[in-house]
């Protein structure tokens, strides 16, 4: 067994999106090669309604899947397929844009004014870019949870983990999307398939993600610091990008640690990306925007 070294630690950056929603972007709209098949992760935790109520009015998507995971508050949504609804605390919305969809997402917050959650974008392989759009809504009670003997708690949003399978299925990248909580002071090792790209995003507490398979030693000469791999300290809004290996090890801090642990099989395909549309070539991208202008963007028929 080999621990995945930490490739990078990044703090999510303040960003303005939609009609003026204040959020933090962990990654996206840059070189996303280290995250393939994932493209973007937004942290939209906010306690100020004026900073999120403008929401994300009607906008198009093609060539991707969006995964919205709500921790607090409510997000009302609707799309060109006729889907309507709301997702609340603990719920997940998984939207496959495929050949094209136009939708809106309007955050409402809870009684305390909190609107907390995350949106992850997953790329679609070339063969499925123009697939029929699909929508999956999963309520909190349908998301399996497992607690280990040491108190480590995991919600399995998608994929298989510790003998249980998440409720979202038929996803091209076969992602494993976990919400992990480790008790204060505990050290925990979690399996991650070697062939996958993987990252963690901390949103409560803090901890150290171990950076080597062997025991850490304190060097006796300054030059030897170059040969060591100290644990990487991570707290709220920290993104940890892992290198290759088959497990991740974290040492929880005094307040414990809670983080998303996400992995997926890389597509290793060219990416042509502008705004909400992600294709494989510039020609395909230009065609998509031309179709938007011409009114021929939507290929799928509206559901009854």
C-alpha positions as CSV (number, residue, x, y, z in Angstrom):
1,X,0.0,0.0,0.0
2,X,1.3,3.5,-0.8
3,X,0.1,6.8,0.5
4,X,-0.7,9.4,-2.1
5,X,1.8,12.3,-1.7
6,X,0.3,15.8,-1.7
7,X,1.0,17.4,-5.0
8,X,-0.4,20.9,-4.2
9,X,-2.3,22.7,-1.5
10,X,-4.5,25.6,-2.7
11,X,-6.8,28.0,-0.9
12,X,-10.1,28.6,-2.7
13,X,-10.4,32.1,-4.2
14,X,-13.3,34.6,-3.9
15,X,-15.2,34.7,-7.2
16,X,-18.4,36.4,-8.4
17,X,-20.7,34.2,-10.5
18,X,-24.2,34.1,-11.9
19,X,-26.2,37.3,-11.3
20,X,-23.8,38.4,-8.6
21,X,-23.3,35.4,-6.3
22,X,-20.3,35.6,-4.0
23,X,-18.6,32.2,-3.7
24,X,-15.1,30.6,-3.6
25,X,-13.6,28.7,-6.4
26,X,-11.3,25.8,-5.5
27,X,-10.3,25.1,-9.1
28,X,-11.6,25.7,-12.6
29,X,-11.2,27.7,-15.8
30,X,-7.4,27.1,-15.8
31,X,-5.3,24.1,-16.4
32,X,-7.4,21.3,-15.0
33,X,-5.2,18.4,-16.1
34,X,-4.5,17.4,-12.5
35,X,-8.2,17.1,-11.9
36,X,-9.3,15.3,-15.1
37,X,-12.2,14.3,-15.4
38,X,-13.3,17.2,-13.1
39,X,-13.3,20.8,-14.4
40,X,-14.4,23.0,-11.5
41,X,-15.3,23.1,-7.8
42,X,-17.2,26.0,-6.3
43,X,-17.8,26.4,-2.6
44,X,-20.9,28.5,-2.2
45,X,-21.1,28.6,1.6
46,X,-22.5,32.1,2.5
47,X,-24.3,33.6,5.5
48,X,-25.3,36.9,3.8
49,X,-28.5,36.6,1.7
50,X,-27.7,39.7,-0.3
51,X,-24.6,37.9,-1.5
52,X,-26.4,34.9,-3.0
53,X,-30.1,35.6,-3.6
54,X,-29.6,36.9,-7.1
55,X,-28.7,33.3,-8.0
56,X,-28.0,31.7,-11.3
57,X,-30.8,32.7,-13.7
58,X,-31.4,30.8,-17.0
59,X,-28.2,29.7,-18.6
60,X,-27.0,26.9,-21.0
61,X,-24.8,23.9,-20.5
62,X,-23.4,21.4,-23.0
63,X,-20.8,18.6,-22.7
64,X,-20.6,18.4,-18.9
65,X,-22.3,17.1,-15.7
66,X,-22.9,19.4,-12.7
67,X,-23.1,18.0,-9.2
68,X,-24.7,20.2,-6.5
69,X,-24.4,19.1,-2.9
70,X,-26.3,21.2,-0.3
71,X,-25.3,21.4,3.4
72,X,-27.7,24.2,4.5
73,X,-30.4,26.2,2.8
74,X,-32.4,25.4,-0.3
75,X,-31.7,25.7,-4.0
76,X,-34.8,25.9,-6.3
77,X,-34.2,24.8,-9.9
78,X,-35.8,24.4,-13.2
79,X,-34.7,23.3,-16.7
80,X,-35.7,23.2,-20.4
81,X,-36.6,19.5,-20.0
82,X,-39.5,20.5,-17.7
83,X,-37.8,19.4,-14.4
84,X,-38.7,21.5,-11.4
85,X,-37.9,21.1,-7.7
86,X,-35.8,22.1,-4.8
87,X,-32.8,20.5,-3.0
88,X,-32.3,21.2,0.7
89,X,-29.8,20.2,3.4
90,X,-28.0,16.9,2.6
91,X,-29.6,16.6,-0.9
92,X,-27.8,16.2,-4.2
93,X,-28.7,17.2,-7.7
94,X,-26.8,15.6,-10.5
95,X,-27.5,17.2,-13.9
96,X,-26.1,15.7,-17.1
97,X,-26.2,18.5,-19.7
98,X,-25.2,16.3,-22.6
99,X,-26.3,17.7,-25.9
100,X,-27.6,20.8,-24.3
101,X,-29.8,22.1,-21.5
102,X,-30.9,25.5,-20.3
103,X,-31.5,25.7,-16.5
104,X,-31.6,28.0,-13.5
105,X,-30.5,27.6,-9.9
106,X,-31.9,30.0,-7.3
107,X,-30.5,29.7,-3.8
108,X,-32.9,30.6,-1.0
109,X,-31.0,30.0,2.3
110,X,-32.4,28.7,5.6
111,X,-34.1,30.6,8.4
112,X,-30.7,31.7,9.7
113,X,-29.8,33.1,6.3
114,X,-27.2,30.3,5.5
115,X,-26.8,29.0,2.0
116,X,-24.1,26.3,2.2
117,X,-23.0,23.8,-0.4
118,X,-20.7,22.9,-3.3
119,X,-21.0,22.5,-7.1
120,X,-18.6,20.2,-9.0
121,X,-18.4,20.0,-12.7
122,X,-17.4,16.7,-14.3
123,X,-16.4,16.5,-18.0
124,X,-18.2,14.1,-20.4
125,X,-16.1,12.0,-22.8
126,X,-16.3,12.8,-26.5
127,X,-18.5,9.8,-27.1
128,X,-21.1,11.2,-24.7
129,X,-20.9,15.0,-25.3
130,X,-24.1,14.9,-27.2
131,X,-26.0,12.4,-25.1
132,X,-29.6,13.0,-24.1
133,X,-29.7,15.3,-21.0
134,X,-30.6,13.7,-17.7
135,X,-31.4,14.8,-14.2
136,X,-31.0,12.9,-11.0
137,X,-32.2,14.3,-7.7
138,X,-31.2,12.5,-4.5
139,X,-32.7,13.3,-1.1
140,X,-30.6,13.2,2.0
141,X,-32.2,10.1,3.4
142,X,-31.3,8.1,0.3
143,X,-27.5,8.8,0.6
144,X,-25.9,5.9,2.4
145,X,-23.8,6.7,5.5
146,X,-21.2,4.5,7.2
147,X,-19.4,4.9,10.5
148,X,-16.2,3.1,11.2
149,X,-15.2,1.7,14.6
150,X,-13.0,4.8,15.3
151,X,-15.9,7.2,14.7
152,X,-14.9,8.1,11.1
153,X,-18.2,9.0,9.3
154,X,-18.6,8.9,5.5
155,X,-21.6,10.0,3.4
156,X,-21.3,8.2,0.0
157,X,-22.8,10.7,-2.6
158,X,-21.5,8.7,-5.5
159,X,-19.5,5.5,-6.2
160,X,-18.6,2.6,-4.0
161,X,-16.8,2.8,-0.7
162,X,-16.5,0.5,2.3
163,X,-18.9,-2.0,0.8
164,X,-21.7,0.5,0.1
165,X,-22.7,2.2,-3.1
166,X,-24.0,5.8,-3.5
167,X,-27.4,6.4,-5.1
168,X,-26.2,8.3,-8.2
169,X,-25.5,6.0,-11.1
170,X,-24.6,5.9,-14.8
171,X,-21.9,8.6,-14.6
172,X,-19.3,8.5,-17.3
173,X,-16.2,9.2,-15.1
174,X,-17.3,6.7,-12.5
175,X,-16.5,9.2,-9.7
176,X,-16.3,8.4,-6.1
177,X,-17.7,11.5,-4.1
178,X,-17.4,11.2,-0.4
179,X,-18.2,13.5,2.6
180,X,-15.7,12.4,5.3
181,X,-15.6,13.4,9.0
182,X,-12.7,12.2,11.2
183,X,-12.8,12.6,15.0
184,X,-10.4,15.0,16.8
185,X,-6.9,13.6,17.0
186,X,-7.6,10.5,14.9
187,X,-5.4,9.3,12.1
188,X,-7.3,7.7,9.3
189,X,-6.3,6.0,6.0
190,X,-8.8,5.9,3.2
191,X,-8.5,3.8,0.0
192,X,-8.4,5.5,-3.4
193,X,-7.9,3.6,-6.6
194,X,-4.4,4.1,-8.1
195,X,-5.6,4.9,-11.6
196,X,-7.8,7.9,-10.5
197,X,-7.1,11.5,-10.1
198,X,-8.1,12.5,-6.5
199,X,-8.5,15.7,-4.4
200,X,-9.8,16.6,-1.0
201,X,-11.5,19.9,0.0
202,X,-11.6,20.8,3.7
203,X,-14.7,22.6,4.9
204,X,-14.6,22.2,8.7
205,X,-11.9,21.7,11.3
206,X,-8.3,21.0,10.2
207,X,-5.8,18.2,9.9
208,X,-2.6,17.1,8.3
209,X,-2.6,15.0,5.1
210,X,0.4,12.7,5.3
211,X,2.9,13.1,2.5
212,X,4.9,9.9,2.6
213,X,4.5,6.1,3.0
214,X,7.4,5.7,5.4
215,X,7.8,7.2,8.9
216,X,8.8,10.8,9.0
217,X,12.1,11.7,10.6
218,X,13.6,15.0,11.6
219,X,16.7,15.6,9.6
220,X,20.0,16.4,11.4
221,X,21.4,18.6,8.6
222,X,19.6,21.5,6.9
223,X,20.3,20.1,3.4
224,X,18.4,17.0,4.3
225,X,15.1,18.9,4.4
226,X,15.0,18.4,0.7
227,X,14.7,14.7,1.2
228,X,11.8,14.8,3.6
229,X,8.1,15.0,3.0
230,X,6.4,16.6,6.0
231,X,2.6,16.4,6.4
232,X,0.6,19.1,4.8
233,X,-1.5,21.1,7.2
234,X,-5.0,21.9,5.8
235,X,-7.9,23.9,7.2
236,X,-11.2,25.4,6.1
237,X,-11.3,26.1,2.3
238,X,-8.1,24.2,1.6
239,X,-7.9,22.1,-1.6
240,X,-5.5,19.2,-1.5
241,X,-4.4,17.7,-4.8
242,X,-3.0,14.2,-4.5
243,X,-0.4,12.5,-6.6
244,X,-0.5,8.7,-7.4
245,X,-0.9,6.0,-4.8
246,X,-3.7,3.8,-3.5
247,X,-4.6,5.5,-0.2
248,X,-4.9,8.9,1.5
249,X,-3.9,9.4,5.2
250,X,-5.1,12.3,7.3
251,X,-4.4,13.2,10.9
252,X,-7.3,15.1,12.3
253,X,-6.7,18.3,14.4
254,X,-8.1,19.2,17.8
255,X,-11.5,20.0,16.3
256,X,-11.6,17.0,14.0
257,X,-11.8,17.5,10.2
258,X,-14.5,17.3,7.6
259,X,-13.7,17.2,3.9
260,X,-14.9,16.1,0.5
261,X,-12.8,13.3,-1.0
262,X,-13.4,13.0,-4.7
263,X,-11.8,10.8,-7.3
264,X,-12.4,9.9,-10.9
265,X,-11.0,8.1,-13.9
266,X,-9.1,10.6,-16.2
267,X,-10.6,11.0,-19.7
268,X,-7.3,12.2,-21.2
269,X,-9.1,14.0,-24.0
270,X,-8.6,17.6,-25.4
271,X,-10.7,20.3,-23.7
272,X,-12.3,23.2,-25.5
273,X,-14.0,25.3,-22.8
274,X,-15.8,28.6,-22.7
275,X,-18.1,29.6,-19.9
276,X,-20.8,26.9,-19.4
277,X,-20.0,24.8,-22.5
278,X,-17.2,22.3,-22.7
279,X,-16.4,20.4,-25.9
280,X,-13.3,18.8,-27.4
281,X,-12.5,21.2,-30.3
282,X,-12.8,24.9,-30.9
283,X,-15.0,24.1,-33.9
284,X,-17.5,22.3,-31.7
285,X,-17.4,25.1,-29.2
286,X,-18.1,27.7,-31.9
287,X,-20.9,25.5,-33.3
288,X,-22.6,25.4,-29.8
289,X,-22.6,29.1,-29.4
290,X,-23.8,29.6,-33.0
291,X,-26.7,27.2,-32.2
292,X,-27.5,29.3,-29.1
293,X,-27.8,32.4,-31.3
294,X,-29.9,30.5,-34.0
295,X,-32.3,28.9,-31.5
296,X,-31.2,25.4,-32.4
297,X,-29.2,24.6,-29.3
298,X,-31.6,22.3,-27.5
299,X,-31.7,18.8,-29.1
300,X,-33.8,16.9,-26.6
301,X,-37.6,17.1,-26.4
302,X,-39.2,18.5,-23.3
303,X,-40.5,16.0,-20.8
304,X,-44.2,15.9,-20.1
